[in-house]
Amino acid sequence: MRALNLPSLFYSRFILVWSCLFSFFAAAPARAATEDTLVMRPSGADFFIDGSYYSVLEDSSSQLTIHDVRRPARASQFAPYTGAPNMSNTNSAYWLRFTVRNEDPSGTHWFLDLFDSHINDVRFFQPTATGYKQIHTGADLPFATRPHPYKDFLFDLPLSLGETQTYYLRLASDSKTSFRAMMRNEPVLLTHFQTQYGLLGSFYGVLFIMVVYNLCIYLFIGEETYLRYVLYVLSCSLLFLSEDGLGFEYVWSDLPWLNRLINAGAPVLLLFTFMHYARGFLDTSLRVPRLDWWIRLIGTLSVALLLADIVIVQSGFSFWLYLLPYCLIYYAAVLVYQQGLRAARYFLLAHALVAVSLVFLITRKLGIEFLNNHFTVYSMNVAFVVEVTILSYALGEKIKGIKDARLAVQARLVKQLRKKHLAQDRLVEQLQQNQQLKDQLNSELEAQVARRTQELRQQSETIAAQNRELLQANGLLALQSAAIEKLNANLQHDLQQAQTARVLAKEVDFGEFSQIYPDKDACLSYLADLKWANGYQCRKCGYEKYCAGREPHARRCTRCRYVESATAYTMLQKCKFSIVKALYAVFLINAHQGNYSSQEMSRLLDLRQATCWSFSQKVMDAMRRRRQSPDYEVNESWTHILLDATSETETDENSDSDFSASLSQKA
């Protein structure tokens, strides 16, 4: 039983699914081929056409003609548009089909009003007896191609009473936009013309008045913020002229390329001038410098991205790039208002109104049906009129605040100047009193000076008599001084002879010697003066200029950087004990003509006997070489042997030869 029912159940469900699919696809052409009919009635003289009255065909190749879309294969592809009518693909052409029936017995003429004047290519096809008549216009063509001189695209709907006709629209645009339209009869359209152009004239009149008024203020007071405000209002005017189509209608009607350029560049110019004006009005560089840096950075990037989107990407959603810099500026206005700039509250109010109007604009750009009526469509114009009025008043209040602050500062300065003048008056009075006291003191001083002068005259006479007595005494003292000098000379000569005798008699001990040469620095100084008594000359390159070396009293050649110490090439080179003791040892050995024992020197200098013996041999060798020298004198000073370096050189050579000999023996 279960085996019999399962196939039948499966078969019944299969038939049900296919019947549903077949009914769906069978109903699709019928639904695609139908759309609501627009009916001309006196009661509907101003009728908005929503998406249900259109059947839309997207032509991705942009090559279809009116004959192609009317063929059954293409005609079945038309489908009623669900949602807001919007052109989302800028690379496609959109065909719109709508049906109109005339039930207006008054014989009034009817028109189709297509709102968006920025659509680049618009082709309207009217049915005739032989086919369809094409009306070709658009933003890329001169304004004269439009069938009626109106800022929007306005097309005739010639229908007889009771007649029903199907019309076609072919739309192509390089930006994402909508194809909203209205159907109006002639009386309503004329009333709409008068109202719309009157309001737009008032709108531009207000902008013009604000420009002239603030420009005159700038020329009178020279405040740069007014010039920035004028540039901002001018960029707003240019933007609105391009948006509502009046600029293309009245100013550059024969220049479609200029129309496209202004449509693309006016929003960028508006953003740039608004940022420039807002930063100057809010003084962001002084009040919020860190946020001002971010505003300039984000604003520059936004302008660059807007230009890239206009020239290259052409996404149609570039209006989102305005949000971040506008939000930053609004946040800066809040901070500046909190810091005490009262005029910033008008700035916040004005741009809050603009923000509300921008919500309506963005929803229309995105194709969202949200409060689409005459008020929301022109809310941007109203918001900008209110904004420029409020901002003009805010500028005046800001200047008034600056003026009040300046007056307050001037009042404080005047108060300070008054205090200064009072102080100066008191100072002048004090100076007058001082002058009187000075005159009184001067008279008293003159009397005292006269008395003192008389006393000094008497004292000078007394001093002159005393001077004469002193001169006589000085003469006697001079004779006595001459005698004393003669005695001192004799005593010095006798003392020199006594010292010479003591030295020759070997009577100078180490204590007396160390008083003359107390330390190593004194010995090195004496040795350096003795060594370079005739001037310095480098032993490497012969250069005569030097500077101080690292060691005390050493000299370094400024050309080759060779450093020569004070003991180099002298008897004391490589001396292993105190240089003071070595200098005294040379003195003792020379004074005793080499007959001074090493045991006595070891005891006197507190050195090892072997060291004293080795040094004695070195000194005696130098003494022998000195006696053999041609310029040797019998009574010459013992310091001559200090400059003998032959012994050290020979010792080095002997040690080198002994070392070479030992190496040869080992080999």
C-alpha positions in Angstrom: 0.0 0.0 0.0 2.9 2.4 0.9 4.6 1.4 -2.4 1.6 2.4 -4.4 1.0 5.8 -2.7 4.6 7.1 -2.8 5.0 7.4 -6.6 1.5 8.9 -6.9 2.4 11.4 -4.2 5.7 12.3 -6.0 4.0 12.5 -9.3 1.2 14.8 -8.0 3.8 17.2 -6.4 5.9 17.2 -9.6 2.8 18.2 -11.6 2.0 20.9 -9.1 5.5 22.5 -9.2 5.6 22.5 -13.0 2.1 24.0 -13.2 3.2 26.8 -10.9 6.3 27.5 -12.9 4.4 27.4 -16.2 1.8 29.8 -14.8 4.6 32.1 -13.6 6.4 32.2 -17.0 3.1 32.3 -18.9 2.0 35.3 -16.8 5.3 37.1 -17.1 4.9 38.3 -20.7 1.4 39.5 -19.9 2.6 41.4 -16.9 5.7 42.7 -18.8 3.5 44.0 -21.5 1.1 45.9 -19.3 1.4 49.2 -17.5 -1.0 51.6 -16.0 -2.6 54.1 -18.4 -2.2 57.8 -17.9 -5.6 59.5 -18.2 -6.0 63.2 -19.0 -8.8 64.5 -16.9 -9.6 68.1 -15.7 -9.4 66.9 -12.1 -5.8 65.7 -12.6 -4.4 68.7 -14.3 -1.1 68.4 -12.3 -0.3 64.7 -12.1 2.9 63.1 -10.9 3.9 60.0 -12.9 5.3 57.3 -10.6 7.0 54.1 -11.6 3.8 52.1 -12.1 3.0 54.1 -15.3 6.3 53.2 -17.0 7.4 50.1 -18.7 11.2 50.1 -18.9 13.7 48.4 -21.2 17.4 48.6 -20.4 19.5 48.8 -23.6 23.0 47.7 -22.6 24.3 48.1 -26.2 22.7 51.6 -26.6 22.1 50.6 -30.3 18.4 49.8 -30.4 16.1 52.0 -32.4 12.3 52.7 -32.1 11.6 50.0 -34.7 13.7 47.5 -32.7 11.9 48.1 -29.4 8.4 47.9 -31.0 9.1 44.4 -32.4 7.3 41.7 -30.4 10.6 40.1 -29.2 11.7 43.4 -27.7 8.3 44.7 -26.7 7.8 41.6 -24.5 10.9 42.6 -22.6 9.4 45.9 -21.3 8.5 45.6 -17.6 6.7 48.0 -15.3 9.3 49.7 -13.1 9.0 48.8 -9.4 10.2 51.4 -6.9 11.5 54.8 -7.8 12.4 55.5 -11.4 16.1 55.5 -11.5 18.9 55.1 -14.1 21.5 53.0 -12.2 23.7 51.9 -15.1 25.4 54.8 -16.9 26.6 52.6 -19.8 23.1 51.7 -20.8 20.3 53.5 -22.6 16.8 53.3 -21.0 13.7 53.0 -23.1 10.5 54.1 -21.3 7.1 53.2 -22.6 3.9 54.8 -21.3 0.3 54.9 -22.5 -1.9 58.1 -22.4 -5.7 58.4 -22.9 -7.4 61.7 -23.3 -10.7 62.1 -21.4 -10.5 65.9 -21.1 -13.5 67.4 -23.0 -12.2 71.0 -22.6 -9.7 70.6 -25.4 -6.8 71.9 -23.2 -3.3 71.1 -24.4 -1.3 68.7 -22.3 2.5 68.4 -21.7 5.0 65.9 -20.3 7.4 67.7 -17.9 10.7 65.7 -17.4 12.3 67.2 -14.3 16.0 66.3 -14.5 17.7 68.7 -16.9 21.1 66.9 -16.6 20.2 63.9 -18.7 22.7 63.9 -21.5 20.6 62.4 -24.3 16.8 62.6 -24.5 14.7 61.3 -27.4 10.9 61.6 -27.3 8.9 59.6 -29.8 5.4 60.8 -30.7 3.1 58.5 -32.6 2.0 59.8 -36.1 -0.1 58.4 -38.9 3.0 56.9 -40.5 5.0 55.8 -37.5 6.8 57.8 -34.8 8.2 61.3 -34.8 11.5 61.7 -32.9 12.4 64.8 -30.9 16.1 64.8 -30.0 17.4 67.0 -27.3 19.5 66.7 -24.0 22.2 68.3 -21.9 24.8 67.5 -24.6 23.0 69.4 -27.3 22.4 73.2 -27.5 19.4 74.6 -25.7 17.7 75.5 -29.0 17.0 71.8 -29.6 14.4 71.7 -26.9 10.8 71.9 -28.2 9.9 74.5 -25.6 12.3 77.2 -24.1 12.0 75.8 -20.6 14.6 74.7 -18.1 13.2 71.2 -17.9 12.5 68.9 -20.8 8.9 69.7 -21.9 7.2 67.6 -24.6 3.7 67.9 -26.2 1.1 65.2 -25.8 -1.3 65.9 -28.7 -4.3 63.6 -28.3 -7.9 63.9 -29.4 -10.7 63.3 -27.0 -11.1 59.6 -26.3 -7.8 58.8 -28.1 -5.2 56.5 -26.6 -1.6 56.5 -27.7 1.7 54.9 -26.6 4.8 57.1 -26.3 8.4 56.2 -26.0 11.3 57.9 -24.3 15.0 57.0 -24.8 17.2 58.3 -22.0 21.0 58.1 -21.7 23.1 59.8 -19.0 26.7 59.6 -17.9 25.7 60.0 -14.2 23.2 58.1 -12.1 19.9 60.0 -12.1 16.2 59.6 -12.1 13.5 60.1 -14.8 10.8 61.7 -12.7 8.1 63.5 -14.7 4.7 65.1 -14.4 1.8 65.5 -16.8 0.3 69.0 -16.8 -2.3 70.8 -18.9 -1.6 74.2 -20.3 -3.3 76.5 -17.7 -1.6 74.7 -14.8 1.7 74.8 -16.6 1.5 78.5 -17.2 0.7 79.1 -13.5 3.6 76.8 -12.6 5.9 78.8 -14.9 5.0 82.1 -13.3 5.3 80.8 -9.7 8.5 78.8 -10.3 10.4 81.6 -12.2 9.2 84.2 -9.8 10.5 82.2 -6.8 13.8 81.4 -8.6 14.2 85.1 -9.5 13.6 86.1 -5.9 16.1 83.4 -4.9 18.9 84.7 -7.2 18.0 88.2 -6.3 18.6 87.5 -2.6 22.0 85.9 -3.5 22.9 88.8 -5.7 22.0 91.3 -3.0 24.1 89.4 -0.4 27.1 89.3 -2.8 26.9 93.0 -3.5 26.3 94.0 0.1 29.1 91.9 1.5 31.5 92.8 -1.3 30.9 96.5 -0.5 31.6 95.8 3.2 34.8 94.0 2.2 35.9 97.0 0.1 35.2 99.4 3.0 36.7 97.6 5.9 39.1 95.2 4.2 38.0 92.1 6.3 39.1 89.0 4.3 36.2 86.9 5.7 33.7 89.0 3.8 35.6 88.2 0.5 35.6 84.5 1.4 31.8 84.7 2.0 31.3 86.4 -1.4 33.2 83.6 -3.1 31.1 81.0 -1.3 27.8 82.7 -2.3 29.0 83.0 -5.9 29.9 79.3 -6.0 26.4 78.5 -4.5 24.8 80.6 -7.2 26.8 78.8 -9.9 25.8 75.4 -8.5 22.1 76.3 -8.4 22.3 77.8 -11.9 23.6 74.4 -13.1 21.2 72.3 -11.0 17.9 74.0 -11.9 18.9 74.6 -15.6 18.5 78.3 -15.7 22.2 78.8 -16.4 21.9 76.6 -19.5 18.7 78.4 -20.5 19.9 82.0 -20.2 23.7 82.2 -19.8 25.5 79.4 -21.7 22.7 78.0 -23.9 24.9 77.5 -27.0 27.8 75.9 -25.1 26.8 72.3 -24.0 30.4 71.5 -23.1 30.5 74.4 -20.7 27.2 73.2 -19.2 28.8 69.8 -18.6 31.9 71.4 -17.1 30.0 73.6 -14.7 27.7 70.7 -13.7 30.8 68.7 -12.8 32.9 71.4 -11.3 30.4 73.5 -9.4 30.1 71.1 -6.5 33.9 70.8 -6.1 34.2 74.6 -6.2 31.4 74.9 -3.6 33.2 72.5 -1.3 36.5 74.4 -1.7 35.0 77.9 -1.1 32.9 76.6 1.8 36.0 75.2 3.6 38.0 78.3 2.9 35.2 80.5 4.3 34.3 78.3 7.3 38.0 78.2 8.4 38.2 82.0 8.2 34.9 82.6 9.9 35.6 80.2 12.8 39.3 81.1 13.1 40.1 77.4 13.3 43.9 77.9 12.8 44.0 79.8 16.0 41.2 78.3 18.1 41.5 74.6 17.1 44.8 74.3 15.3 45.0 70.5 15.4 41.5 70.0 14.1 42.2 72.7 11.4 45.1 70.5 10.1 42.7 67.6 9.8 40.1 69.8 8.0 42.7 70.9 5.5 43.9 67.4 4.9 40.5 65.8 4.6 39.2 68.7 2.5 42.2 68.4 0.1 41.7 64.6 -0.2 37.9 65.0 -0.8 38.5 67.6 -3.6 41.0 65.3 -5.2 38.7 62.3 -5.0 35.8 64.3 -6.3 37.9 65.3 -9.4 39.0 61.7 -9.9 35.3 60.6 -9.7 34.2 63.2 -12.1 37.0 62.6 -14.7 37.7 58.9 -14.3 35.4 56.8 -12.1 32.0 58.5 -12.8 30.3 56.5 -10.0 27.5 59.0 -9.5 27.8 58.7 -5.7 30.5 61.4 -5.3 28.1 63.4 -3.1 29.1 61.1 -0.2 32.6 62.7 -0.3 31.1 65.9 1.0 29.9 64.4 4.3 33.3 64.0 6.1 34.7 67.5 5.6 31.2 69.0 6.3 31.0 67.0 9.6 34.5 68.1 10.6 33.7 71.7 10.0 30.4 71.4 11.9 32.3 69.7 14.8 34.9 72.6 14.7 32.0 75.1 14.9 30.7 73.3 18.1 34.2 73.5 19.7 34.6 77.2 18.7 31.2 78.0 20.1 32.2 76.3 23.4 35.3 78.4 23.5 33.2 81.6 23.5 32.7 82.7 19.8 29.0 83.5 20.0 28.7 84.1 16.2 29.3 80.3 15.7 25.8 79.5 16.9 24.4 81.2 13.7 26.8 79.1 11.7 25.5 75.9 13.4 21.9 76.9 12.8 22.3 77.8 9.2 24.1 74.6 8.3 21.6 72.5 10.2 19.0 73.8 7.8 21.2 73.0 4.9 21.8 69.5 6.3 18.1 68.8 6.4 17.7 69.9 2.8 20.6 67.7 1.8 18.8 64.7 3.2 16.0 65.3 0.7 18.5 65.7 -2.1 20.4 62.5 -1.3 17.2 60.5 -1.1 16.2 61.8 -4.6 19.7 60.9 -5.9 19.4 57.4 -4.5 15.9 57.0 -6.0 14.2 56.8 -2.6 10.6 58.0 -2.5 10.6 60.1 0.7 8.5 63.3 0.9 8.9 64.2 -2.7 6.9 67.4 -3.2 7.4 70.9 -4.2 8.7 71.9 -0.8 11.3 69.2 -0.6 12.4 69.7 -4.2 13.1 73.4 -3.6 14.1 73.0 0.1 17.8 73.4 -0.9 17.0 76.8 -2.4 15.1 77.9 0.7 17.9 76.5 3.0 20.6 78.4 1.1 18.7 81.7 1.2 18.2 81.3 4.9 21.9 80.2 5.2 23.4 83.2 3.4 21.1 85.6 5.3 22.1 84.1 8.6 25.7 83.9 7.8 25.7 87.5 6.6 24.2 88.5 10.0 26.7 86.2 11.7 29.6 88.0 10.0 28.2 91.3 11.1 28.0 90.0 14.7 31.5 88.6 14.5 32.8 91.9 13.3 30.8 93.7 16.0 32.2 91.4 18.6 35.7 92.1 17.3 34.9 95.8 17.4 33.5 95.6 20.9 36.6 93.7 22.1 38.8 96.3 20.4 36.8 99.1 22.1 37.1 97.4 25.4 40.9 97.1 24.9 41.0 100.7 23.9 39.0 101.7 27.0 41.5 99.8 29.1 44.4 101.5 27.3 42.8 104.9 27.9 42.4 104.0 31.5 46.0 103.0 31.7 47.1 106.1 29.9 45.1 108.3 32.4 46.9 106.5 35.2 50.1 107.0 33.4 49.4 110.7 33.0 48.6 111.0 36.7 51.8 109.3 37.5 53.7 111.6 35.2 52.1 114.6 36.8 53.1 113.4 40.2 56.6 112.7 38.8 56.9 116.2 37.5 55.8 117.6 40.8 58.4 115.4 42.5 61.0 116.6 40.0 60.3 120.2 40.8 60.7 119.5 44.5 63.9 117.8 43.8 65.1 120.7 41.7 64.4 123.1 44.6 66.3 120.8 47.0 69.1 120.5 44.5 69.4 124.3 44.3 69.5 124.6 48.0 72.1 121.9 48.3 74.2 123.5 45.5 74.3 126.8 47.4 75.3 125.1 50.6 77.9 123.1 48.7 79.4 126.2 47.1 79.9 127.8 50.5 81.5 124.6 51.8 83.7 124.3 48.7 84.9 127.9 49.2 85.8 127.2 52.8 87.4 123.9 51.8 89.4 125.6 49.0 90.8 128.1 51.5 91.8 125.2 53.8 93.4 123.3 50.9 95.3 126.3 49.8 96.9 126.6 53.3 97.5 122.9 53.4 99.2 123.0 49.9 101.6 125.6 51.1 102.4 123.5 54.1 102.9 120.4 51.8 105.1 122.4 49.5 107.4 123.3 52.4 107.4 119.6 53.4 108.2 118.6 49.8 111.3 120.8 49.8 112.5 119.1 53.0 111.7 115.7 51.4 113.7 116.5 48.3 116.7 117.2 50.5 116.1 113.9 52.3 115.7 112.1 49.0 119.1 113.4 47.8 120.7 111.9 50.9 118.8 108.6 50.4 119.9 108.5 46.7 123.5 108.7 47.8 122.9 105.9 50.4 121.1 103.8 47.8 124.0 104.0 45.4 126.3 102.9 48.1 124.0 100.0 49.0 123.7 98.9 45.4 127.5 98.8 45.1 127.6 96.7 48.2 124.9 94.3 46.9 126.8 93.9 43.6 129.9 93.0 45.5 128.0 90.6 47.7 126.3 88.9 44.7 129.7 88.5 43.0 131.1 87.0 46.1 128.0 84.7 46.5 128.4 83.5 42.8 132.0 82.8 43.4 131.1 80.9 46.6 128.5 78.8 44.8 130.9 78.1 42.0 133.4 77.0 44.5 130.8 74.8 46.2 129.8 73.2 43.0 133.5 72.6 42.0 134.1 71.4 45.5 131.2 69.0 45.2 129.3 70.5 48.1 125.7 70.7 46.6 123.5 68.0 48.1 120.3 66.5 46.6 118.1 68.6 48.8 119.5 71.9 47.5 119.4 70.5 43.9 115.7 69.5 44.3 114.8 73.0 45.3 116.0 74.2 41.9 114.3 71.3 40.1 111.5 70.3 42.5 109.5 67.8 40.3 109.3 66.1 37.0 107.5 69.0 35.3 110.3 71.4 36.2 112.9 69.0 34.9 111.0 68.4 31.6 110.5 72.2 31.2 114.2 72.8 31.7 115.1 70.0 29.3 112.7 71.2 26.6 114.0 74.8 26.8 117.6 73.4 26.6 116.7 71.0 23.7 114.9 73.5 21.5 116.8 76.6 22.5 117.7 77.3 18.9 114.1 76.7 17.6 112.0 73.6 16.8 112.5 71.5 13.6 110.7 68.2 12.9 113.1 65.3 12.7 110.8 63.6 10.1 110.0 66.3 7.6 112.0 69.3 8.8 108.9 71.5 9.4 109.3 74.3 11.9 105.7 74.8 13.1 104.4 72.7 16.0 101.6 72.4 18.6 101.5 70.8 22.0 101.5 67.0 22.3 99.7 64.8 24.7 102.6 64.4 27.1 103.8 67.4 29.1 106.2 69.7 27.2 106.1 67.4 24.1 105.8 69.0 20.6 103.9 67.7 17.6 104.6 68.7 14.0 101.6 70.4 12.4 102.5 68.9 9.0 103.3 65.2 9.5 101.8 64.9 13.0 105.1 63.4 14.4 105.3 63.8 18.2 108.6 64.3 19.9 108.8 64.3 23.8 111.1 66.4 25.8 113.4 63.4 26.7 113.6 62.1 23.2 117.1 62.1 21.7 118.6 63.1 25.1 120.6 61.4 27.9 117.3 60.9 29.8 115.5 59.0 27.0 114.0 55.7 28.3 115.2 56.5 31.8 113.7 53.9 34.2 113.7 56.0 37.4 112.8 59.5 38.5 113.9 62.2 36.1 114.8 64.5 39.0 117.2 61.8 40.4 118.6 61.2 36.9 119.3 64.9 36.4 121.1 65.0 39.8 123.1 61.9 38.9 124.3 63.5 35.7 125.3 66.6 37.7 127.2 64.5 40.3 129.0 62.4 37.8 130.0 65.4 35.7 131.0 67.4 38.8 133.3 64.6 40.0 134.6 63.9 36.5 133.2 60.4 36.5 134.9 59.5 39.9 131.7 59.1 41.9 131.1 55.6 43.1 127.9 53.7 42.3 127.6 52.6 46.0 127.5 56.2 47.2 125.0 57.2 44.4 122.8 54.2 45.3 122.8 55.4 49.0 122.2 59.0 48.1 119.4 58.5 45.5 117.9 55.4 47.1 118.4 53.3 43.9 119.8 49.9 43.2 123.6 49.8 42.8 123.3 48.0 39.4 121.0 50.8 38.1 123.4 53.5 39.3 126.4 51.7 37.8 124.7 51.3 34.4 123.6 54.9 34.4 127.1 56.1 35.4 128.6 54.2 32.5 126.1 55.8 30.1 127.0 59.3 31.5 130.7 58.7 31.4 130.5 57.5 27.7 128.7 60.7 26.9 131.4 62.8 28.7 134.1 61.1 26.7 132.3 61.8 23.5 131.8 65.4 24.6 135.6 65.8 25.3 136.3 64.5 21.8 133.9 67.0 20.2 135.5 69.9 18.3 133.5 72.6 20.2 134.4 71.3 23.7 135.4 73.8 26.3 137.2 73.0 29.5 134.9 74.9 31.9 131.6 74.4 30.0 128.4 73.6 31.8 127.4 70.1 32.7 124.2 70.4 30.9 125.8 69.9 27.5 126.0 66.1 28.0 122.2 66.0 28.6 121.7 66.5 24.9 123.9 63.5 24.0 121.8 60.7 22.5 124.5 58.6 20.9 124.7 56.2 23.9 121.0 55.4 23.6 121.2 54.9 19.8 124.3 52.7 20.2 122.6 50.7 23.0 119.6 50.1 20.7 121.9 49.1 17.8 123.9 46.7 20.1 120.8 45.1 21.4 119.5 44.7 17.9 122.9 43.1 16.8 122.9 40.8 19.9 119.3 39.8 19.1 120.2 39.0 15.5 123.2 37.0 16.6 121.2 35.0 19.0 118.6 34.3 16.2 121.5 33.1 13.8 122.9 30.8 16.6 119.5 29.3 17.1 119.1 28.8 13.4 
